[in-house]
Amino acid sequence: MQKILVLCLLFVVGTVSAQKYYTKTGETDFKASVDAFEPVEAKSNSTTSILKVDTGDLAALLFMKSFHFKVALMEEHFNENYMDSDKFPKATFKGKLKDFNMSDLSATAKEYKLSGTLTVRGKAKEIETTAMISKDGDKIVIKSFFTVKPQDFDIDIPSIVRDKIAKEINVTLNYELVEKK
């Protein structure tokens, strides 16, 4: 009888710790466009993100070279001159969804406070925003938006192009997470 109880307990503990949802194809976009100039925007479809549903902990990792621009030269300048992507190849986010409860999720998106630390180019910045979270079948869908400034991450914009790049960069997240088994 004790062996059965121990096996049941191990199964329950294993199930609780396995309550993670993840994606390796999360979409992260940014826009730093100014009216009357060529759009400064890029998209990455390879953000890795993981959500611990029992705690609301959310983490994400993005390789800077996964951002793609419509203009190849802009992409080259982004990686070589602004982000120094060879030296700082990734951006990370580590945060928490306040009062997250998996049982509250439905097809109708619910708003949660999201706070954490965004690290880009080795510089950390605290982020506070909201996330709209819903359930689509077996997937958890997370959508969020926030702004950052280049100087938050010691990104120097040369004076020759300073007026062609927005003072604030709009970042949009769209992740569809599946249960990690």
C-alpha positions as CSV (number, residue, x, y, z in Angstrom):
1,M,0.0,0.0,0.0
2,Q,2.8,2.4,0.8
3,K,4.4,1.8,-2.6
4,I,1.2,2.7,-4.3
5,L,0.9,5.9,-2.2
6,V,4.6,6.9,-3.0
7,L,4.0,6.2,-6.7
8,C,0.8,8.4,-6.7
9,L,2.7,11.2,-4.9
10,L,5.6,11.1,-7.4
11,F,3.1,11.2,-10.3
12,V,1.3,14.2,-8.7
13,V,4.6,16.0,-8.1
14,G,5.8,15.2,-11.6
15,T,2.5,16.6,-13.0
16,V,2.7,19.8,-11.1
17,S,6.3,20.5,-12.1
18,A,5.4,19.7,-15.7
19,Q,2.9,22.5,-15.9
20,K,4.9,24.6,-18.3
21,Y,3.9,26.0,-21.7
22,Y,6.4,27.0,-24.3
23,T,7.0,28.1,-27.9
24,K,10.1,28.3,-30.1
25,T,8.2,30.3,-32.8
26,G,7.0,33.3,-30.8
27,E,6.6,36.5,-32.9
28,T,8.3,39.6,-31.7
29,D,8.0,42.8,-33.7
30,F,9.5,46.3,-33.2
31,K,8.8,49.6,-34.9
32,A,10.9,52.7,-34.6
33,S,9.5,54.5,-37.6
34,V,9.0,58.3,-38.1
35,D,6.5,59.7,-40.5
36,A,7.8,60.8,-43.9
37,F,10.8,58.5,-43.7
38,E,11.4,54.8,-44.6
39,P,9.8,52.5,-42.1
40,V,12.2,51.2,-39.4
41,E,10.6,47.9,-38.4
42,A,11.5,44.3,-38.1
43,K,10.1,40.9,-37.1
44,S,11.4,37.8,-35.5
45,N,9.4,34.5,-35.6
46,S,11.8,32.5,-33.5
47,T,11.4,33.8,-29.9
48,T,11.6,31.1,-27.4
49,S,9.3,31.6,-24.4
50,I,8.2,29.5,-21.4
51,L,5.4,30.0,-18.9
52,K,5.1,28.2,-15.6
53,V,1.4,28.1,-15.2
54,D,1.5,27.4,-11.4
55,T,3.5,30.6,-10.7
56,G,2.9,32.9,-13.7
57,D,6.7,33.1,-14.3
58,L,7.4,34.0,-17.9
59,A,10.8,34.0,-19.6
60,A,11.8,34.7,-23.2
61,L,14.9,34.5,-25.3
62,L,15.5,36.1,-28.7
63,F,18.5,36.1,-30.9
64,M,19.1,39.5,-32.3
65,K,20.0,38.2,-35.8
66,S,16.5,36.6,-36.0
67,F,15.0,40.1,-36.7
68,H,14.4,40.5,-40.4
69,F,13.8,43.9,-42.1
70,K,12.3,44.6,-45.5
71,V,15.5,46.4,-46.5
72,A,18.7,44.2,-46.2
73,L,21.0,47.2,-45.6
74,M,18.8,48.2,-42.6
75,E,19.2,44.7,-41.2
76,E,22.9,44.9,-41.6
77,H,23.2,48.3,-39.9
78,F,20.9,47.1,-37.1
79,N,23.1,44.0,-36.3
80,E,26.5,45.7,-36.9
81,N,26.2,49.3,-35.9
82,Y,23.3,49.5,-33.3
83,M,22.9,46.1,-31.6
84,D,26.5,44.8,-32.0
85,S,24.9,41.4,-32.4
86,D,28.1,39.4,-32.5
87,K,29.1,40.7,-29.1
88,F,25.5,40.7,-27.7
89,P,23.7,38.0,-29.6
90,K,20.5,37.7,-27.6
91,A,17.9,39.6,-25.7
92,T,16.1,38.1,-22.7
93,F,13.1,38.8,-20.6
94,K,12.4,37.3,-17.2
95,G,9.2,38.3,-15.5
96,K,5.9,37.4,-13.9
97,L,2.2,37.6,-14.7
98,K,0.5,39.0,-11.6
99,D,-2.4,36.9,-10.3
100,F,-2.1,34.4,-13.2
101,N,-4.5,31.5,-12.9
102,M,-4.7,28.9,-15.6
103,S,-8.3,28.0,-14.7
104,D,-9.4,31.6,-15.5
105,L,-8.3,31.3,-19.2
106,S,-10.9,31.0,-21.9
107,A,-11.2,32.0,-25.6
108,T,-11.9,35.6,-24.4
109,A,-8.6,37.3,-23.6
110,K,-8.1,38.4,-20.0
111,E,-5.7,41.2,-19.1
112,Y,-2.8,40.5,-16.7
113,K,-0.1,42.8,-15.3
114,L,3.3,41.7,-16.6
115,S,6.5,42.9,-15.0
116,G,10.0,41.8,-15.3
117,T,13.5,42.6,-16.6
118,L,14.3,43.0,-20.3
119,T,18.1,42.6,-21.0
120,V,19.4,43.9,-24.3
121,R,23.1,44.5,-25.1
122,G,24.0,43.5,-21.6
123,K,21.8,46.3,-20.1
124,A,18.8,45.5,-18.0
125,K,15.6,47.5,-17.8
126,E,12.5,46.9,-15.7
127,I,9.4,46.6,-17.8
128,E,5.8,47.0,-16.6
129,T,3.0,46.4,-19.0
130,T,-0.1,44.4,-19.6
131,A,-0.6,41.1,-21.4
132,M,-3.8,39.8,-23.0
133,I,-3.9,36.1,-22.5
134,S,-6.4,33.6,-23.8
135,K,-6.8,29.9,-24.4
136,D,-7.2,28.6,-28.0
137,G,-7.8,24.8,-27.8
138,D,-4.6,23.4,-26.1
139,K,-2.6,26.6,-26.7
140,I,-2.1,29.6,-24.4
141,V,-2.0,32.8,-26.5
142,I,-0.1,35.8,-25.0
143,K,-0.1,39.2,-26.6
144,S,1.6,42.3,-25.2
145,F,3.0,45.7,-26.1
146,F,5.5,48.0,-24.5
147,T,7.9,50.8,-25.5
148,V,11.6,51.2,-24.8
149,K,14.1,53.9,-25.6
150,P,17.5,53.2,-27.4
151,Q,19.4,55.0,-24.6
152,D,17.9,52.4,-22.1
153,F,20.3,49.9,-23.6
154,D,23.2,52.3,-24.6
155,I,22.3,52.2,-28.2
156,D,23.8,55.3,-29.9
157,I,22.0,56.7,-32.8
158,P,24.3,58.7,-35.1
159,S,23.2,62.3,-35.7
160,I,22.9,61.7,-39.4
161,V,19.9,59.3,-38.9
162,R,18.7,60.4,-35.5
163,D,15.6,62.2,-37.0
164,K,14.7,59.1,-39.0
165,I,14.4,56.8,-36.0
166,A,11.7,57.2,-33.4
167,K,12.6,58.3,-29.9
168,E,10.6,55.3,-28.5
169,I,10.6,51.8,-30.0
170,N,7.3,50.0,-30.0
171,V,7.7,46.3,-29.2
172,T,4.8,43.8,-29.8
173,L,4.7,40.2,-28.6
174,N,2.5,37.5,-30.0
175,Y,3.2,34.0,-28.6
176,E,1.2,30.8,-28.9
177,L,2.4,28.3,-26.2
178,V,1.8,24.6,-26.0
179,E,2.2,22.3,-23.0
180,K,5.7,21.1,-22.5
181,K,5.6,17.3,-22.1
